[in-house]
Amino acid sequence: MRARSGCPVLAGMTTQTRSESGILRRILTGGLAAAVSICGFAGSTSMSGGRPHDLAPAADDVGRPHKGHGHAHEHRTQSRPVHAYARPITKSARISERWGVPGSWAAGHHTGIDFAAPEGTTVRSVGTGRVELAGEAGAYGNAVIVHMKDGKHVLFAHLSKISVRVGRAVRANTVIGASGNTGRTTGPHLHFEVRQHRGYGTEVDPVPYLARHGVRIA
C-alpha cells in the first residue's frame, strides 16, 4: 500500500508494515488505521467565512446555509446553558418600531424591530452561532449577521462599533458591538432582524422568535 501524499505519518508507517509479520504486523496495521483516521480528520477540517455584501433592499443574495458549525468544544456554565438565548440590548431600550409596520421600505413593511438607545449602548448576540458578516452594509450602516445554530440569520444594524470578525463563534450575551446612527437612519437605535435565510426579503417577526427561546420582549 502506498501512503497518500500530504500525510507523513502514513508515509513512514506503510514502509515498515511490508517487512513485518505475525502479531507485530497486526499491531502496526492497527497503528496504520489510527494514522489514517488522524490524517483524514485533519484534512477534512476547514473554516469558511462569509463575504461582505450590500444589504440594501435590491440585494438578491439569499446565501447558503453553513453545514456543521462545530460547537463540540463549547461548555455549559453555571449561570447560562450553551444554547440559551438573550436580549440583543439592555431592557431599558424600548421598542420604537415593530416588525411588519407598513411603510416605504422595499419590502413594503418594516423588516425588523428597532430599539431606541443612546449611541454606544452595548449590543449582544442573542444565541449560539457564527458571524457571517461584520462591516459596512449600505443602508444598514455598520452591521453584523450571525448564522444561528437553529439555521436562522440575525442582523444587527446601524452600529457605531463592531466588536466581532467574520468566522467568530458567539453565544448568548457575546458582545457584538454598540448601537449607533450609521447608514440610513432617523436617529440612534439598534435595528434587529431575524431571517429565514441570509438575504433580504426572508425576515420573520423577531418578538415571537425570541419568545420561543424564552426571551420576552414587550
C-alpha positions as CSV (number, residue, x, y, z in Angstrom):
1,M,0.0,0.0,0.0
2,R,1.3,3.5,-0.9
3,A,0.5,6.3,1.5
4,R,-1.2,9.3,0.1
5,S,1.0,12.4,-0.2
6,G,0.3,15.0,2.4
7,C,0.3,12.6,5.4
8,P,3.8,12.0,6.6
9,V,2.6,9.6,9.4
10,L,1.3,7.2,6.7
11,A,4.4,7.5,4.6
12,G,6.7,6.2,7.3
13,M,4.3,3.6,8.7
14,T,3.5,1.8,5.4
15,T,7.2,1.1,4.7
16,Q,7.5,-0.7,8.0
17,T,4.4,-2.8,7.6
18,R,5.7,-4.5,4.4
19,S,8.6,-6.2,6.3
20,E,6.8,-7.2,9.5
21,S,4.8,-10.3,10.1
22,G,2.5,-12.1,12.6
23,I,1.5,-10.2,15.7
24,L,3.8,-7.3,15.0
25,R,2.2,-6.8,11.6
26,R,-1.3,-6.8,13.2
27,I,-0.1,-4.2,15.8
28,L,1.4,-2.0,13.1
29,T,-1.7,-2.4,10.9
30,G,-3.8,-1.1,13.8
31,G,-1.4,1.8,14.1
32,L,-1.8,2.5,10.4
33,A,-5.6,2.6,10.7
34,A,-5.3,5.1,13.6
35,A,-3.0,7.2,11.4
36,V,-5.4,7.1,8.6
37,S,-8.1,8.3,11.0
38,I,-6.0,11.1,12.3
39,C,-4.9,12.4,8.9
40,G,-8.4,12.1,7.5
41,F,-9.8,14.2,10.3
42,A,-7.1,16.9,9.9
43,G,-7.6,17.0,6.1
44,S,-11.3,17.5,6.4
45,T,-11.3,20.3,8.9
46,S,-11.9,23.8,7.4
47,M,-13.4,27.1,8.3
48,S,-15.2,29.3,5.9
49,G,-16.1,32.9,6.4
50,G,-18.8,34.9,4.8
51,R,-18.3,37.6,2.4
52,P,-19.4,41.2,3.0
53,H,-22.2,42.3,0.7
54,D,-24.6,45.2,0.3
55,L,-27.7,44.6,2.4
56,A,-29.7,47.2,0.5
57,P,-33.2,46.1,-0.4
58,A,-32.2,45.5,-4.0
59,A,-29.9,42.7,-3.0
60,D,-30.9,39.2,-4.1
61,D,-28.4,37.2,-2.0
62,V,-30.2,34.6,0.0
63,G,-26.9,32.9,0.9
64,R,-26.1,29.3,1.5
65,P,-26.6,27.7,4.9
66,H,-23.3,26.6,6.5
67,K,-23.0,22.9,7.3
68,G,-21.7,21.9,10.7
69,H,-20.5,24.8,12.7
70,G,-18.7,22.6,15.2
71,H,-19.7,23.6,18.7
72,A,-18.2,20.4,20.2
73,H,-15.9,22.4,22.4
74,E,-18.5,24.7,23.9
75,H,-19.2,24.1,27.5
76,R,-22.0,24.8,29.8
77,T,-21.6,27.4,32.6
78,Q,-23.3,27.5,35.9
79,S,-25.1,30.7,35.0
80,R,-26.3,30.1,31.4
81,P,-26.5,26.9,29.2
82,V,-24.7,26.9,25.9
83,H,-27.8,27.2,23.8
84,A,-29.7,29.8,25.9
85,Y,-30.9,33.0,24.3
86,A,-30.7,36.6,25.4
87,R,-31.9,40.1,24.5
88,P,-29.9,41.9,21.9
89,I,-29.8,45.1,24.0
90,T,-30.5,46.2,27.6
91,K,-34.0,46.0,28.9
92,S,-34.1,49.8,29.3
93,A,-34.1,50.1,25.5
94,R,-37.7,50.3,24.4
95,I,-39.1,49.2,21.0
96,S,-39.6,52.3,18.9
97,E,-40.7,50.5,15.7
98,R,-42.1,47.0,15.4
99,W,-41.8,44.4,12.7
100,G,-44.5,44.4,9.9
101,V,-45.4,48.1,10.2
102,P,-46.4,49.3,6.6
103,G,-44.1,51.8,5.1
104,S,-41.9,52.9,2.2
105,W,-39.4,50.1,2.7
106,A,-38.7,47.9,-0.3
107,A,-40.4,45.0,1.4
108,G,-43.5,47.2,1.9
109,H,-43.1,46.9,5.7
110,H,-40.6,47.2,8.5
111,T,-38.4,44.1,8.3
112,G,-37.2,44.1,11.9
113,I,-37.7,45.7,15.3
114,D,-36.0,49.0,16.4
115,F,-34.7,49.6,19.9
116,A,-34.3,53.3,20.8
117,A,-31.0,53.6,22.6
118,P,-28.3,56.2,23.0
119,E,-25.3,55.7,20.7
120,G,-22.7,53.4,22.3
121,T,-25.2,51.1,24.1
122,T,-23.8,47.6,24.2
123,V,-25.3,45.1,21.7
124,R,-25.1,41.4,22.3
125,S,-25.6,38.1,20.5
126,V,-29.0,36.6,21.2
127,G,-27.7,33.0,21.0
128,T,-25.2,30.5,19.7
129,G,-23.9,30.9,16.1
130,R,-21.1,32.1,13.9
131,V,-20.5,35.6,12.4
132,E,-21.0,35.7,8.7
133,L,-20.8,39.5,8.1
134,A,-19.2,42.3,10.1
135,G,-18.8,45.6,8.4
136,E,-20.4,48.4,6.3
137,A,-23.6,47.3,4.7
138,G,-25.3,50.0,2.7
139,A,-28.5,51.4,4.2
140,Y,-27.9,49.3,7.3
141,G,-24.7,51.1,8.1
142,N,-22.3,49.1,10.2
143,A,-23.9,45.7,10.5
144,V,-23.3,42.2,11.8
145,I,-25.0,39.0,10.6
146,V,-24.9,35.9,12.8
147,H,-25.8,32.4,11.4
148,M,-27.6,30.9,14.3
149,K,-27.4,27.3,15.4
150,D,-31.0,26.8,14.6
151,G,-30.4,27.9,11.0
152,K,-31.8,31.4,11.2
153,H,-29.8,34.5,10.4
154,V,-29.9,37.5,12.7
155,L,-28.9,41.0,11.7
156,F,-27.7,43.9,14.0
157,A,-27.7,47.2,12.1
158,H,-26.7,50.9,12.4
159,L,-23.9,50.1,14.8
160,S,-21.4,52.7,16.0
161,K,-18.9,49.9,16.8
162,I,-18.3,46.3,15.7
163,S,-16.6,44.0,18.2
164,V,-16.5,40.7,16.2
165,R,-15.0,39.5,13.0
166,V,-16.3,37.1,10.3
167,G,-15.9,33.5,11.4
168,R,-16.1,34.3,15.1
169,A,-18.2,31.8,17.2
170,V,-20.6,33.6,19.5
171,R,-23.1,32.6,22.1
172,A,-25.8,34.4,24.1
173,N,-24.6,37.7,25.5
174,T,-21.3,37.8,23.5
175,V,-20.7,41.5,22.8
176,I,-21.4,42.2,19.1
177,G,-20.7,45.9,19.2
178,A,-22.5,49.1,20.1
179,S,-25.7,50.8,18.9
180,G,-25.3,53.9,16.7
181,N,-26.6,56.0,13.9
182,T,-24.8,54.7,10.8
183,G,-26.5,54.1,7.4
184,R,-29.9,55.3,6.7
185,T,-31.5,56.3,10.0
186,T,-33.5,59.0,11.7
187,G,-31.6,58.8,15.0
188,P,-29.5,56.4,17.2
189,H,-31.1,53.0,17.6
190,L,-30.5,49.3,17.1
191,H,-32.3,47.6,14.1
192,F,-32.6,43.9,14.8
193,E,-33.8,41.3,12.2
194,V,-34.4,37.6,12.1
195,R,-34.2,36.0,8.7
196,Q,-35.0,32.5,7.3
197,H,-32.0,32.9,5.0
198,R,-29.2,35.4,4.8
199,G,-30.6,37.6,2.1
200,Y,-33.1,40.5,2.3
201,G,-36.8,39.5,2.0
202,T,-36.9,36.4,4.2
203,E,-37.5,38.2,7.5
204,V,-39.8,37.0,10.3
205,D,-41.0,38.8,13.4
206,P,-38.2,38.7,16.0
207,V,-40.6,39.0,19.0
208,P,-42.2,35.6,18.8
209,Y,-38.9,34.1,17.6
210,L,-37.2,35.2,20.8
211,A,-40.2,34.3,22.9
212,R,-40.0,30.7,21.6
213,H,-36.5,30.7,23.1
214,G,-37.6,32.1,26.5
215,V,-36.8,35.7,25.8
216,R,-39.8,38.1,26.3
217,I,-39.7,41.5,24.7
218,A,-42.6,43.8,25.4
